[in-house]
Amino acid sequence: MNWKMLFEKSPDGWFTVTVPSLPGCISQGKTRAEAVQNIKEAIELHLNSLAEDGIPIREERKTEMVSVRL
């Protein structure tokens, strides 16, 4: 299964990564590669936890990134 990830780079250089279709699934890494590896592990643990609790896993939703200027 493929999951879309959202990366944010903090001022201190760390990457925070979330999975919008899996609320609460978040990780980070000092490099982008480390963040990807860490979020893969977080996704696996998140999905296992949902399965153990009998919570259905939602399919990846179609999303669109939009910027709004204020």
C-alpha positions in Angstrom: 0.0 0.0 0.0 1.3 3.5 -0.8 0.9 6.4 1.5 1.3 10.1 0.9 3.7 11.8 3.3 4.0 15.5 4.3 7.5 16.7 5.0 8.3 19.8 7.0 11.9 21.0 7.6 12.4 22.8 10.8 14.8 25.7 11.3 17.2 23.4 13.1 17.3 21.1 10.0 15.3 18.2 11.2 12.5 16.8 9.0 9.1 16.1 10.5 6.9 13.8 8.5 3.2 13.0 8.8 0.8 10.8 6.9 -2.5 12.8 6.4 -4.5 9.6 5.9 -3.3 8.2 9.2 -4.1 10.8 11.8 -1.5 10.8 14.6 1.1 9.0 12.5 4.2 11.2 12.8 7.9 10.8 12.9 11.1 12.8 12.2 14.7 12.4 11.2 17.9 14.5 11.0 18.0 13.8 7.2 15.2 13.2 4.7 16.3 9.6 4.3 16.2 9.0 8.0 12.8 10.6 8.2 11.5 8.3 5.5 12.9 5.2 7.2 11.4 6.3 10.5 8.0 7.1 9.1 7.9 3.6 7.4 8.3 2.1 10.8 5.7 4.5 12.3 3.2 3.5 9.6 3.7 -0.2 10.2 3.3 0.3 14.0 0.2 2.5 13.4 -1.4 0.0 11.1 -0.7 -2.9 13.5 -2.2 -0.9 16.4 -5.4 -0.1 14.3 -5.7 -3.8 13.4 -5.3 -4.9 17.1 -8.0 -2.5 18.1 -10.3 -3.7 15.3 -10.3 -0.2 13.7 -10.6 -0.4 9.9 -7.8 1.0 7.9 -8.9 3.8 5.6 -7.7 3.7 2.0 -5.5 6.6 0.9 -7.6 9.5 0.1 -7.2 11.8 -2.9 -5.7 15.0 -1.7 -4.6 18.3 -3.1 -2.0 20.7 -1.7 -3.2 24.3 -2.0 -1.4 27.5 -0.8 -3.3 30.4 0.5 -1.8 33.8 0.8 -3.1 36.1 3.5 
